[in-house]
Amino acid sequence: MSIAYPNVSVTMLVVDLARMLRRRFEAALADVETGLTVGEARTLFYVWRNPGQRQAALADIMFVEPMTLVGYLDSLERAGLIRRCPDPRDKRAKLVQLTADADPLLERIGTALQSVRATALENIAEQDREHLEMLLQVMKDSLISEELPGRRK
């Protein structure tokens, strides 16, 4: 072909890396026997990191569709790991909270995440790890700012 390849190497690298990390995380979850899918484990982690959020806010934080999140929350609630309580400011909205039964699973999820992180970063010097994390956060912030209401695309 005569067309030039677009310069998208960073984009494709990050897309490929995300897929590989997800696959490794799924395997690590199986190793620590959580009984959760990646989506459920991720949801439980985000509920822990963002306690008492409305379902809609949690979906935004996780960058998933609200209906996708509802499926994860339904499973976690059936397992006794979370509860949905009415928001005192708006009875139609539900706040998502962890139950005490989630604690052991959160420890195992943390173990799985640490395992994947250690493997992914094992050949990167500590100061470079910090720089990499900062650069990835800048990339994420740039993409988030594009999605803010009122911003032209």
C-alpha positions as CSV (number, residue, x, y, z in Angstrom):
1,M,0.0,0.0,0.0
2,S,1.1,3.5,-0.6
3,I,-0.4,5.2,2.4
4,A,1.8,6.0,5.4
5,Y,1.1,4.2,8.6
6,P,-0.4,6.6,11.2
7,N,1.8,7.3,14.3
8,V,-0.3,5.5,16.8
9,S,2.3,3.3,18.5
10,V,1.6,4.6,22.1
11,T,-2.2,4.2,21.6
12,M,-1.9,0.6,20.4
13,L,0.7,-0.2,23.0
14,V,-1.6,1.0,25.8
15,V,-4.6,-0.9,24.3
16,D,-2.5,-4.1,24.0
17,L,-1.1,-3.6,27.5
18,A,-4.6,-3.1,29.0
19,R,-5.7,-6.4,27.4
20,M,-2.7,-8.2,28.7
21,L,-3.1,-6.8,32.2
22,R,-6.7,-7.8,32.3
23,R,-5.8,-11.3,31.2
24,R,-3.1,-11.5,33.9
25,F,-5.5,-10.1,36.5
26,E,-8.1,-12.7,35.6
27,A,-5.5,-15.5,36.1
28,A,-4.3,-14.0,39.3
29,L,-7.8,-13.8,40.6
30,A,-8.3,-17.5,39.9
31,D,-5.0,-18.2,41.8
32,V,-6.3,-16.5,44.9
33,E,-9.7,-18.1,44.6
34,T,-12.0,-15.1,44.9
35,G,-14.8,-16.7,42.9
36,L,-15.3,-13.3,41.3
37,T,-15.1,-12.3,37.6
38,V,-12.7,-9.5,36.7
39,G,-15.7,-7.1,36.5
40,E,-17.0,-8.1,39.9
41,A,-13.6,-7.8,41.5
42,R,-13.0,-4.4,39.9
43,T,-16.4,-3.3,41.1
44,L,-15.7,-4.5,44.7
45,F,-12.4,-2.7,44.6
46,Y,-14.0,0.6,43.4
47,V,-16.7,0.4,46.1
48,W,-13.9,0.0,48.7
49,R,-12.0,3.0,47.2
50,N,-15.2,5.1,46.9
51,P,-17.5,4.2,49.8
52,G,-21.1,5.3,49.9
53,Q,-21.3,6.4,46.3
54,R,-24.5,6.4,44.3
55,Q,-24.6,3.7,41.6
56,A,-24.6,6.2,38.8
57,A,-21.5,8.0,40.3
58,L,-19.8,4.6,40.7
59,A,-20.5,3.8,37.0
60,D,-18.9,7.1,36.0
61,I,-15.8,6.6,38.2
62,M,-15.4,3.1,36.7
63,F,-16.0,4.2,33.1
64,V,-18.7,1.6,32.6
65,E,-22.3,1.8,31.5
66,P,-24.8,2.0,34.4
67,M,-26.5,-1.3,33.3
68,T,-23.2,-3.1,33.2
69,L,-22.5,-2.0,36.8
70,V,-26.0,-3.1,37.9
71,G,-25.2,-6.6,36.8
72,Y,-21.9,-6.6,38.8
73,L,-23.7,-5.1,41.9
74,D,-26.5,-7.6,41.7
75,S,-24.0,-10.5,41.8
76,L,-22.0,-8.9,44.7
77,E,-25.2,-8.2,46.6
78,R,-26.4,-11.8,46.2
79,A,-23.0,-12.9,47.5
80,G,-23.4,-10.7,50.6
81,L,-20.4,-8.5,49.7
82,I,-22.2,-5.2,49.2
83,R,-25.5,-3.7,50.1
84,R,-27.5,-0.9,48.4
85,C,-29.1,1.5,50.7
86,P,-31.5,4.4,49.9
87,D,-29.8,7.8,49.6
88,P,-31.2,9.9,52.4
89,R,-31.1,12.9,50.1
90,D,-33.0,11.1,47.2
91,K,-34.9,7.9,48.1
92,R,-34.9,6.9,44.4
93,A,-31.1,6.7,44.4
94,K,-29.1,3.9,46.0
95,L,-25.8,4.2,47.9
96,V,-23.4,1.3,47.6
97,Q,-21.6,0.0,50.7
98,L,-19.4,-2.9,51.5
99,T,-20.3,-5.5,54.0
100,A,-17.8,-7.1,56.4
101,D,-17.9,-10.2,54.3
102,A,-16.0,-8.3,51.6
103,D,-12.9,-7.8,53.7
104,P,-11.2,-11.2,53.0
105,L,-12.0,-11.0,49.3
106,L,-10.6,-7.5,49.1
107,E,-7.3,-8.8,50.6
108,R,-7.2,-11.5,47.9
109,I,-8.0,-9.0,45.2
110,G,-5.1,-6.8,46.5
111,T,-2.8,-9.8,46.4
112,A,-3.8,-10.5,42.8
113,L,-3.3,-6.9,41.8
114,Q,0.1,-6.8,43.5
115,S,1.2,-9.9,41.7
116,V,0.2,-8.5,38.3
117,R,1.9,-5.2,39.1
118,A,5.1,-6.8,40.3
119,T,5.4,-8.9,37.1
120,A,4.5,-5.9,34.8
121,L,7.1,-3.6,36.5
122,E,9.8,-6.1,37.4
123,N,12.3,-4.7,34.8
124,I,11.6,-1.1,35.4
125,A,13.6,0.9,37.9
126,E,11.7,2.5,40.8
127,Q,12.2,6.1,39.7
128,D,11.0,5.1,36.2
129,R,7.9,3.4,37.7
130,E,6.9,6.7,39.4
131,H,7.5,8.6,36.2
132,L,5.5,6.0,34.2
133,E,2.6,6.2,36.6
134,M,2.6,10.0,36.4
135,L,2.7,10.0,32.6
136,L,-0.2,7.4,32.4
137,Q,-2.2,9.6,34.8
138,V,-1.6,12.6,32.6
139,M,-2.9,10.6,29.6
140,K,-5.9,9.5,31.5
141,D,-6.6,13.1,32.7
142,S,-6.4,14.3,29.1
143,L,-8.9,11.8,28.0
144,I,-11.2,12.6,30.9
145,S,-11.1,16.3,30.2
146,E,-12.4,15.6,26.7
147,E,-15.4,13.9,28.2
148,L,-16.4,16.7,30.6
149,P,-19.8,18.2,29.8
150,G,-19.7,21.4,27.8
151,R,-16.3,20.6,26.3
152,R,-16.1,20.6,22.5
153,K,-14.9,17.5,20.8
